[in-house]
Amino acid sequence: MRFTKMHGCGNDYIYVDGAAEKVENKIEVVRRLSDRHFGIGGDGIIFINPSANADFEMEMYNADGSRGRMCGNGIRCVAKFVYDKGLTKKNPLTIESFGSVKTLYLTVEDDKVKKVRVDMGEPELIASKVPVFEKETLGAADNEGRLIDVPIAVGEGCSHITAVSMGNPHAVVFVEDPADIPLAQVGSLYEHHPAFPEGINTEFASVTDRKNIKMRVWERGSGETLACGTGACATCVAAVLNGFTDRSVTVHLLGGDLEIEWNPEDNHVYMTGPAEIVFEGEADI
């Protein structure tokens, strides 16, 4: 199987042209090749397929073999893959993921994509649609059904979450310093908490000023990653809802920076960031 290893701010996946490569037992292949010691290594595998609804489809799997609905860093890399390899020269172009179609605007230099701006659509804030079981938290939803800065018991402690879906569920926790969070110990406690019927991606964020946020993330199915595009979007939305920042911020992640804007006119969240090719090769499957 031919593959291309790519990353967006260190959030790395193995990319496969699904039209050219026929892969059976995808879950087994994803788990084996994502392993950083015995495989290629990555946060998962993304298959790039034809689509009846968009220019291409992104079929994303986490490292544990579970299917992902959306990946902000991944979808930017899909755009670079298809443009740089000459599969399309459209700009903007559309990519479908789990039935949702996103529009991507490419910054091109010397016929290569350097960065991508993605219209991530509207955030979903209604608790039942994120989804979050409100009864499993210690705080009540507001009059619009949103969970903003509500307490929740996690392990032997308690924290406050703001729940946001960007096509996948997020719980944003504001802390003094994300570096102080023992993510390896607490990340899975959030991911498998009974409040989150589909699991949860958890962002631990601190606000530097009204235009800058520092963030670490625990992604369901992958553990801690160096970046999460949808998580950065969710964190921006949560920061605005809590009155901490303006609507345009730079989110500083372990793997790099993402520019996020929650546009008040169309209620859409826009994410801008890099996409990089690391290496290419073949793998026995």
C-alpha positions as a Markdown table, in Angstrom:
| # | Residue | x | y | z |
|---|---|---|---|---|
| 1 | Met | 0.0 | 0.0 | 0.0 |
| 2 | Arg | 1.4 | 3.4 | -1.0 |
| 3 | Phe | 1.1 | 6.0 | 1.7 |
| 4 | Thr | 2.1 | 9.6 | 2.6 |
| 5 | Lys | 2.9 | 10.6 | 6.1 |
| 6 | Met | 1.7 | 14.2 | 6.8 |
| 7 | His | 1.1 | 16.4 | 9.8 |
| 8 | Gly | -0.7 | 19.6 | 10.7 |
| 9 | Cys | 1.0 | 21.2 | 13.8 |
| 10 | Gly | 2.3 | 17.8 | 14.8 |
| 11 | Asn | -1.0 | 16.1 | 14.6 |
| 12 | Asp | 0.2 | 13.3 | 12.2 |
| 13 | Tyr | -1.6 | 10.8 | 10.1 |
| 14 | Ile | -0.9 | 8.3 | 7.4 |
| 15 | Tyr | -2.7 | 9.3 | 4.2 |
| 16 | Val | -3.8 | 6.8 | 1.6 |
| 17 | Asp | -5.3 | 7.4 | -1.9 |
| 18 | Gly | -8.5 | 5.3 | -1.4 |
| 19 | Ala | -9.2 | 5.4 | -5.2 |
| 20 | Ala | -5.8 | 3.8 | -6.0 |
| 21 | Glu | -5.3 | 1.5 | -3.0 |
| 22 | Lys | -7.8 | -1.2 | -2.1 |
| 23 | Val | -7.5 | -2.0 | 1.6 |
| 24 | Glu | -9.4 | -4.7 | 3.4 |
| 25 | Asn | -9.6 | -5.1 | 7.2 |
| 26 | Lys | -9.1 | -1.3 | 7.6 |
| 27 | Ile | -9.4 | -1.4 | 11.4 |
| 28 | Glu | -6.6 | -4.0 | 11.7 |
| 29 | Val | -4.4 | -2.1 | 9.2 |
| 30 | Val | -5.0 | 1.2 | 11.1 |
| 31 | Arg | -4.1 | -0.2 | 14.5 |
| 32 | Arg | -1.0 | -1.9 | 13.2 |
| 33 | Leu | 0.4 | 0.9 | 11.0 |
| 34 | Ser | -0.4 | 3.7 | 13.5 |
| 35 | Asp | 1.8 | 2.0 | 16.1 |
| 36 | Arg | 4.9 | 4.2 | 16.6 |
| 37 | His | 7.1 | 1.3 | 17.5 |
| 38 | Phe | 6.1 | -1.5 | 15.2 |
| 39 | Gly | 4.3 | 0.4 | 12.4 |
| 40 | Ile | 4.7 | 3.7 | 10.4 |
| 41 | Gly | 3.5 | 5.7 | 13.4 |
| 42 | Gly | 0.7 | 8.3 | 13.6 |
| 43 | Asp | -2.4 | 9.5 | 15.3 |
| 44 | Gly | -4.4 | 7.3 | 12.8 |
| 45 | Ile | -5.0 | 6.8 | 9.1 |
| 46 | Ile | -7.0 | 8.9 | 6.7 |
| 47 | Phe | -8.2 | 7.5 | 3.4 |
| 48 | Ile | -8.9 | 10.0 | 0.6 |
| 49 | Asn | -11.8 | 8.8 | -1.5 |
| 50 | Pro | -14.1 | 9.9 | -4.3 |
| 51 | Ser | -17.3 | 11.6 | -3.1 |
| 52 | Ala | -20.7 | 12.1 | -4.7 |
| 53 | Asn | -21.3 | 15.2 | -2.5 |
| 54 | Ala | -17.9 | 17.0 | -2.6 |
| 55 | Asp | -14.6 | 17.0 | -4.5 |
| 56 | Phe | -13.2 | 14.3 | -2.2 |
| 57 | Glu | -14.1 | 12.4 | 0.9 |
| 58 | Met | -12.0 | 12.1 | 4.1 |
| 59 | Glu | -12.4 | 8.7 | 5.7 |
| 60 | Met | -10.6 | 9.1 | 9.1 |
| 61 | Tyr | -9.6 | 6.5 | 11.7 |
| 62 | Asn | -8.0 | 7.1 | 15.1 |
| 63 | Ala | -5.0 | 5.1 | 16.1 |
| 64 | Asp | -7.1 | 2.6 | 18.0 |
| 65 | Gly | -9.2 | 1.8 | 14.9 |
| 66 | Ser | -12.2 | 3.8 | 15.8 |
| 67 | Arg | -13.8 | 6.0 | 13.1 |
| 68 | Gly | -13.5 | 9.7 | 13.5 |
| 69 | Arg | -16.2 | 12.2 | 12.3 |
| 70 | Met | -13.9 | 15.2 | 11.7 |
| 71 | Cys | -10.3 | 16.2 | 12.0 |
| 72 | Gly | -9.3 | 19.8 | 11.5 |
| 73 | Asn | -5.6 | 19.2 | 11.1 |
| 74 | Gly | -6.3 | 16.1 | 8.9 |
| 75 | Ile | -8.6 | 17.9 | 6.5 |
| 76 | Arg | -6.0 | 20.6 | 5.8 |
| 77 | Cys | -3.5 | 17.8 | 4.9 |
| 78 | Val | -6.1 | 16.2 | 2.6 |
| 79 | Ala | -6.3 | 19.5 | 0.8 |
| 80 | Lys | -2.5 | 19.6 | 0.4 |
| 81 | Phe | -2.4 | 15.9 | -0.7 |
| 82 | Val | -4.9 | 16.3 | -3.5 |
| 83 | Tyr | -3.6 | 19.6 | -4.7 |
| 84 | Asp | 0.1 | 18.9 | -4.6 |
| 85 | Lys | -0.4 | 15.5 | -6.3 |
| 86 | Gly | -2.4 | 17.0 | -9.1 |
| 87 | Leu | -5.7 | 15.2 | -8.2 |
| 88 | Thr | -7.3 | 18.7 | -8.4 |
| 89 | Lys | -6.4 | 22.3 | -8.9 |
| 90 | Lys | -9.6 | 23.6 | -7.5 |
| 91 | Asn | -9.3 | 26.5 | -5.1 |
| 92 | Pro | -11.4 | 26.6 | -3.0 |
| 93 | Leu | -12.3 | 22.9 | -2.9 |
| 94 | Thr | -14.8 | 20.8 | -0.9 |
| 95 | Ile | -14.1 | 17.8 | 1.3 |
| 96 | Glu | -16.7 | 15.5 | 2.9 |
| 97 | Ser | -16.2 | 13.8 | 6.2 |
| 98 | Phe | -18.8 | 11.6 | 7.7 |
| 99 | Gly | -21.5 | 13.2 | 5.6 |
| 100 | Ser | -20.5 | 16.8 | 6.5 |
| 101 | Val | -19.0 | 18.9 | 3.6 |
| 102 | Lys | -16.4 | 21.6 | 4.4 |
| 103 | Thr | -15.0 | 24.3 | 2.1 |
| 104 | Leu | -11.3 | 24.9 | 2.1 |
| 105 | Tyr | -9.3 | 27.9 | 0.9 |
| 106 | Leu | -5.7 | 27.2 | -0.1 |
| 107 | Thr | -2.7 | 29.4 | 0.1 |
| 108 | Val | -0.4 | 28.2 | -2.7 |
| 109 | Glu | 3.3 | 29.0 | -3.3 |
| 110 | Asp | 5.3 | 27.5 | -6.2 |
| 111 | Asp | 2.3 | 25.2 | -6.9 |
| 112 | Lys | 2.4 | 23.8 | -3.4 |
| 113 | Val | -0.1 | 24.3 | -0.6 |
| 114 | Lys | 1.5 | 26.1 | 2.3 |
| 115 | Lys | -1.5 | 26.7 | 4.6 |
| 116 | Val | -5.3 | 26.1 | 4.5 |
| 117 | Arg | -8.3 | 28.1 | 5.8 |
| 118 | Val | -11.2 | 25.8 | 6.6 |
| 119 | Asp | -14.8 | 26.8 | 7.0 |
| 120 | Met | -15.6 | 24.4 | 9.9 |
| 121 | Gly | -19.3 | 25.4 | 10.0 |
| 122 | Glu | -21.4 | 26.3 | 13.0 |
| 123 | Pro | -20.5 | 25.0 | 16.5 |
| 124 | Glu | -23.2 | 22.9 | 18.2 |
| 125 | Leu | -23.8 | 24.0 | 21.8 |
| 126 | Ile | -27.0 | 22.1 | 22.8 |
| 127 | Ala | -25.8 | 19.6 | 25.4 |
| 128 | Ser | -28.0 | 16.7 | 24.0 |
| 129 | Lys | -26.5 | 17.2 | 20.6 |
| 130 | Val | -22.8 | 17.5 | 21.6 |
| 131 | Pro | -23.7 | 14.9 | 23.1 |
| 132 | Val | -23.4 | 15.3 | 26.9 |
| 133 | Phe | -25.7 | 13.7 | 29.5 |
| 134 | Glu | -26.6 | 16.8 | 31.5 |
| 135 | Lys | -27.7 | 14.6 | 34.5 |
| 136 | Glu | -24.1 | 13.3 | 34.8 |
| 137 | Thr | -22.7 | 16.8 | 35.4 |
| 138 | Leu | -23.0 | 18.8 | 38.6 |
| 139 | Gly | -24.3 | 21.9 | 36.9 |
| 140 | Ala | -27.4 | 22.8 | 35.0 |
| 141 | Ala | -27.6 | 23.8 | 31.3 |
| 142 | Asp | -28.6 | 27.4 | 30.6 |
| 143 | Asn | -32.0 | 28.4 | 29.1 |
| 144 | Glu | -30.7 | 27.5 | 25.7 |
| 145 | Gly | -29.6 | 24.0 | 26.7 |
| 146 | Arg | -25.9 | 24.9 | 26.7 |
| 147 | Leu | -23.3 | 23.7 | 29.3 |
| 148 | Ile | -21.1 | 26.7 | 29.9 |
| 149 | Asp | -18.6 | 26.5 | 32.8 |
| 150 | Val | -20.5 | 23.7 | 34.6 |
| 151 | Pro | -18.9 | 21.6 | 37.3 |
| 152 | Ile | -18.3 | 17.9 | 36.7 |
| 153 | Ala | -16.8 | 15.3 | 39.0 |
| 154 | Val | -13.8 | 13.6 | 37.4 |
| 155 | Gly | -12.0 | 10.9 | 39.4 |
| 156 | Glu | -11.5 | 12.2 | 42.9 |
| 157 | Gly | -11.7 | 15.9 | 41.8 |
| 158 | Cys | -14.0 | 18.4 | 40.2 |
| 159 | Ser | -13.5 | 20.7 | 37.2 |
| 160 | His | -15.6 | 22.9 | 35.1 |
| 161 | Ile | -16.3 | 22.2 | 31.4 |
| 162 | Thr | -17.8 | 24.1 | 28.5 |
| 163 | Ala | -19.3 | 21.6 | 26.0 |
| 164 | Val | -19.0 | 22.2 | 22.2 |
| 165 | Ser | -19.3 | 20.0 | 19.1 |
| 166 | Met | -17.4 | 20.8 | 16.0 |
| 167 | Gly | -18.7 | 17.7 | 14.2 |
| 168 | Asn | -17.1 | 15.8 | 17.1 |
| 169 | Pro | -17.6 | 16.3 | 20.9 |
| 170 | His | -15.4 | 18.5 | 23.0 |
| 171 | Ala | -15.2 | 19.4 | 26.7 |
| 172 | Val | -13.1 | 22.5 | 27.2 |
| 173 | Val | -11.5 | 23.0 | 30.7 |
| 174 | Phe | -9.9 | 26.3 | 31.5 |
| 175 | Val | -6.8 | 26.0 | 33.8 |
| 176 | Glu | -4.0 | 28.2 | 35.0 |
| 177 | Asp | -1.3 | 26.3 | 33.0 |
| 178 | Pro | -2.0 | 23.3 | 30.7 |
| 179 | Ala | 1.6 | 22.2 | 31.3 |
| 180 | Asp | 0.7 | 21.4 | 34.9 |
| 181 | Ile | -2.1 | 18.9 | 34.0 |
| 182 | Pro | -1.1 | 15.2 | 34.3 |
| 183 | Leu | -2.8 | 14.4 | 31.1 |
| 184 | Ala | -1.7 | 10.8 | 30.9 |
| 185 | Gln | -3.6 | 10.2 | 34.2 |
| 186 | Val | -6.7 | 12.3 | 33.8 |
| 187 | Gly | -7.3 | 12.3 | 30.0 |
| 188 | Ser | -8.9 | 8.9 | 29.9 |
| 189 | Leu | -11.1 | 9.8 | 32.9 |
| 190 | Tyr | -12.7 | 12.5 | 30.8 |
| 191 | Glu | -12.8 | 10.3 | 27.6 |
| 192 | His | -14.7 | 7.5 | 29.4 |
| 193 | His | -16.8 | 9.6 | 31.8 |
| 194 | Pro | -20.5 | 8.6 | 31.9 |
| 195 | Ala | -21.5 | 12.1 | 31.0 |
| 196 | Phe | -20.2 | 11.6 | 27.4 |
| 197 | Pro | -22.0 | 8.8 | 25.6 |
| 198 | Glu | -19.7 | 8.9 | 22.6 |
| 199 | Gly | -16.6 | 9.7 | 24.5 |
| 200 | Ile | -15.1 | 13.2 | 24.5 |
| 201 | Asn | -12.1 | 15.2 | 23.3 |
| 202 | Thr | -10.8 | 17.3 | 26.2 |
| 203 | Glu | -9.0 | 20.6 | 25.9 |
| 204 | Phe | -7.1 | 22.0 | 28.8 |
| 205 | Ala | -6.6 | 25.7 | 28.0 |
| 206 | Ser | -5.3 | 28.9 | 29.6 |
| 207 | Val | -6.0 | 32.4 | 28.3 |
| 208 | Thr | -2.9 | 34.5 | 27.9 |
| 209 | Asp | -4.8 | 37.6 | 26.7 |
| 210 | Arg | -7.9 | 38.3 | 24.6 |
| 211 | Lys | -6.2 | 37.1 | 21.5 |
| 212 | Asn | -4.1 | 34.2 | 22.6 |
| 213 | Ile | -4.8 | 30.8 | 24.2 |
| 214 | Lys | -2.4 | 28.0 | 25.2 |
| 215 | Met | -3.9 | 24.5 | 24.9 |
| 216 | Arg | -3.2 | 20.8 | 25.4 |
| 217 | Val | -5.6 | 18.1 | 24.2 |
| 218 | Trp | -6.6 | 14.5 | 24.9 |
| 219 | Glu | -8.3 | 13.0 | 21.9 |
| 220 | Arg | -10.6 | 10.1 | 22.2 |
| 221 | Gly | -9.1 | 7.1 | 20.5 |
| 222 | Ser | -5.6 | 8.5 | 20.3 |
| 223 | Gly | -4.6 | 10.0 | 23.7 |
| 224 | Glu | -2.6 | 13.2 | 23.9 |
| 225 | Thr | -1.7 | 14.6 | 20.5 |
| 226 | Leu | 0.4 | 17.6 | 19.6 |
| 227 | Ala | -2.5 | 19.5 | 18.1 |
| 228 | Cys | -6.3 | 19.2 | 17.4 |
| 229 | Gly | -7.9 | 21.5 | 14.9 |
| 230 | Thr | -11.5 | 20.9 | 16.0 |
| 231 | Gly | -10.3 | 21.2 | 19.6 |
| 232 | Ala | -8.7 | 24.6 | 18.9 |
| 233 | Cys | -12.0 | 25.7 | 17.3 |
| 234 | Ala | -14.0 | 24.4 | 20.3 |
| 235 | Thr | -11.6 | 26.2 | 22.7 |
| 236 | Cys | -12.1 | 29.5 | 20.9 |
| 237 | Val | -15.9 | 29.1 | 21.0 |
| 238 | Ala | -15.7 | 28.2 | 24.7 |
| 239 | Ala | -13.4 | 31.2 | 25.5 |
| 240 | Val | -15.9 | 33.6 | 23.8 |
| 241 | Leu | -18.9 | 32.1 | 25.6 |
| 242 | Asn | -17.1 | 32.6 | 28.9 |
| 243 | Gly | -16.1 | 36.1 | 28.1 |
| 244 | Phe | -12.4 | 35.4 | 28.1 |
| 245 | Thr | -11.3 | 36.4 | 24.6 |
| 246 | Asp | -12.3 | 38.1 | 21.3 |
| 247 | Arg | -13.7 | 36.1 | 18.5 |
| 248 | Ser | -10.4 | 35.9 | 16.6 |
| 249 | Val | -7.6 | 34.2 | 18.5 |
| 250 | Thr | -4.3 | 32.3 | 18.0 |
| 251 | Val | -4.3 | 28.9 | 19.8 |
| 252 | His | -0.9 | 27.8 | 20.8 |
| 253 | Leu | -0.6 | 24.0 | 20.8 |
| 254 | Leu | 2.4 | 21.8 | 21.5 |
| 255 | Gly | 2.9 | 21.3 | 17.8 |
| 256 | Gly | 2.3 | 24.8 | 16.5 |
| 257 | Asp | -0.2 | 27.6 | 16.2 |
| 258 | Leu | -3.7 | 27.8 | 14.7 |
| 259 | Glu | -5.6 | 30.9 | 13.8 |
| 260 | Ile | -9.2 | 30.6 | 14.8 |
| 261 | Glu | -12.1 | 32.9 | 14.1 |
| 262 | Trp | -15.7 | 32.6 | 15.3 |
| 263 | Asn | -17.5 | 34.8 | 12.8 |
| 264 | Pro | -20.5 | 36.7 | 14.3 |
| 265 | Glu | -22.1 | 37.2 | 10.9 |
| 266 | Asp | -22.6 | 33.6 | 9.7 |
| 267 | Asn | -21.8 | 31.9 | 13.1 |
| 268 | His | -19.2 | 29.8 | 11.4 |
| 269 | Val | -15.8 | 28.9 | 12.8 |
| 270 | Tyr | -12.8 | 29.4 | 10.5 |
| 271 | Met | -9.5 | 27.6 | 11.1 |
| 272 | Thr | -6.2 | 28.5 | 9.4 |
| 273 | Gly | -3.0 | 26.5 | 9.7 |
| 274 | Pro | -0.2 | 24.7 | 8.0 |
| 275 | Ala | -0.1 | 21.2 | 6.3 |
| 276 | Glu | 3.2 | 19.4 | 5.8 |
| 277 | Ile | 4.4 | 16.2 | 4.0 |
| 278 | Val | 6.9 | 14.3 | 6.1 |
| 279 | Phe | 7.8 | 11.2 | 3.9 |
| 280 | Glu | 6.2 | 8.7 | 1.5 |
| 281 | Gly | 6.6 | 5.0 | 1.1 |
| 282 | Glu | 5.1 | 1.6 | 0.8 |
| 283 | Ala | 3.8 | -0.7 | 3.6 |
| 284 | Asp | 2.9 | -4.4 | 3.5 |
| 285 | Ile | -0.7 | -4.9 | 4.5 |
